[in-house]
């Protein structure tokens, strides 16, 4: 709730009390004339303002605080605490809603991004440094995206990116830019620059589709990139490429 809403609640709530007070006074004491009648009307007007305005103001402040607290709780429920990306549930829900909305463009792409050799980072440097690496990767991903693109942490060292309205060629360019941004990111766990890299698989579409289908194809292309040597990006057109079966590897 904005401060303007607090002002409106206070103003209109107080005016409503004044109107009710005057109406009741006129019905109850309408036969009083002269100076006494004026005093009664002044009293009927002043008391709601003196008592009602502070009460409505305090009530509006409480309501604003509750609204802000609920908004914060909503963000916490939707956000991964480490990387500040959407969590898997919120990411999936956002894309499902986008795909089912008849007013949105019927094209876009889903990218699946996985940190290369992440287990080795945890084993050599510890999980705290592994968490630092994940935040660097998340920051590198966000640095490439446009307003309106959606990024989420799918779990572990895997991220998802949804790019509304792009072609397969444009999605491939974005994936390459993300890969390059991660490669050039500053990561110095032992005082020396260490390289980070990611493998990326993507599925672009130009017709009605589902998140399940996009995820399956993008995930398979991701692990195809892993099998092909890591630190690479492959984005395919959903309509032109059937799904394949690949055994996952670290």
ABEGO torsion letter per residue (X at the ends): XBAAAAAAAAAAAAAAAAAAAAAAAAAAAAABBEAAAAAAAAAAAAAAAAAAAAAAAAAAAAAAAAAAAAAAAAAAAABBAAAGBBBAAAAAAAAAAAAABAABBABEBBBBBBBBGAAAAAAAAEAAAAAAAAAAAAAAAAAABBBGBBBBBAEEABBBBBBBGBBAAAAAAAAAAAAAAAAABBBBAAGBBBBBBBBBBBBBBABBBBAAAAAAAAAAAAAAAAAAGEGBBBBBBAAABBBBBBBBBX
